[in-house]
Structures are given as structure tokens and as C-alpha cells.
């Protein structure tokens, strides 16, 4: 019996790769202020995804109210993208949402298109530390530093951040209460609050520290 003819386009012994299905939505988070107020953003089923709670976002954007209009904003570990999208809703001129999880990055692009802010939104999909190792794509007026808690990235991201900051920039930092404040004397606390087990800050860089002839060593991973 003649063996069945093999399709010449399919190499022997190689199975056709199966693309992993997109993660399902397990909830949603709402934008709480600005012209997109009450808009819903999907929360995908992804490891370590932890959107900033409404109560904390309300406090944060009250702090930022004097400066958010026209600001350039960077969210280093964007997750759902809600902080960057909330900033755009409240009048920011531009937001870069960086998210290393490809599924989440694509979802942020989709939400930006749906909410009609795509022309003011750029989504990158890099590890935050690697992004900050590159020459700055821009100088930012507001930066959100809220990485996954178990990654312990706070000090390393803050160490690399100064070249990306515009003069007078504010940096939002969030960490669990059981972790000691992960920043040194080269950062000034402009605002500080807590909610449940979360501590959060609005920081300013002490520019005098950049002129120190013996800068602090980079934090050890």
C-alpha cells in the first residue's frame, strides 16, 4: 500500500504551534474622575495583577490636581493601565504605559482605542528595569512606580529613574506596610498616606543629591 502523501509545506515531526488563548476578564475597575469618569476597564486573569484601589487613586489624583493638566505621565508597571488612563481622563497631555506582560499591554492598547485616547497614549512592553536602562524617550512630569510587590523592584527603579524626570517631577510610590520605605535621603516626601496594608507616597527628587561626588551604589537585587 502506498503511504499517504505528506503536505510538503509541513515538515515531518513538527506539530503546528497552538496559540495560547487570551486570558479571560475576571472583573473591572472604573476611572473615577475627569472626562472618562465611570468608564470601565477590564481586569484580566494574570499573575500578580493588583489594580490600585479606588480610594487610593482618589487621594493620589487629589494630590496631583495642581499639576496633572498638560502633564507627561509614565506608568512603569502599568497592569490594567488604569493609572495612565485616569491621568489622561484628568487632562494629562500624554501617557506612556509600560507593561511587560504582553496580554496586559495589548489590553491597554485596546482600552485606549475604545476610550478614544489612543493619540495621547503609548504602550511599551518592556521590563521596567530594562526600559530605564535606555536613554530616556522623554522627560516626564509624573511617574507611577507601583511594581508587583513580590518583585521587590522599588529601590532599583528609583535608582534608575532620575534621567527620565522633568524638573519638579512627582513620583508616586506604593508598597505594602510590612516593607520598610524603599527610598533614601535623595528623595523628598511631598505627600504620604496609608490605606489598609498599603503605604503610598508622592516623592520629589532632591536634585542636590545628584551633585554628590560619591553617589549611592545601585541597590543589590
C-alpha positions, 0 to 999 in steps of 0.5 A: 500500500502506498503511504499517504502523501505528506503536505510538503509545506509541513515538515515531518515531526513538527506539530503546528504551534497552538496559540495560547488563548487570551486570558479571560476578564475576571472583573473591572475597575472604573476611572473615577474622575475627569472626562472618562469618569465611570468608564470601565476597564477590564481586569484580566486573569494574570499573575500578580495583577493588583489594580490600585484601589479606588480610594487610593487613586482618589487621594493620589489624583487629589494630590496631583490636581495642581499639576496633572493638566498638560502633564507627561505621565509614565506608568512603569508597571502599568497592569490594567493601565488604569493609572495612565488612563485616569491621568489622561481622563484628568487632562494629562497631555500624554501617557506612556504605559509600560507593561511587560506582560504582553496580554496586559499591554495589548489590553491597554492598547485596546482600552485606549482605542475604545476610550478614544485616547489612543493619540495621547497614549503609548504602550511599551512592553518592556521590563521596567528595569530594562526600559530605564536602562535606555536613554530616556524617550522623554522627560516626564512630569509624573511617574507611577512606580507601583511594581508587583510587590513580590518583585521587590523592584522599588529601590532599583527603579528609583535608582534608575529613574532620575534621567527620565524626570522633568524638573519638579517631577512627582513620583508616586510610590506604593508598597505594602506596610510590612516593607520598610520605605524603599527610598533614601535621603535623595528623595523628598516626601511631598505627600504620604498616606496609608490605606489598609496594608498599603503605604503610598507616597508622592516623592520629589527628587532632591536634585542636590543629591545628584551633585554628590561626588560619591553617589549611592551604589545601585541597590543589590537585587 
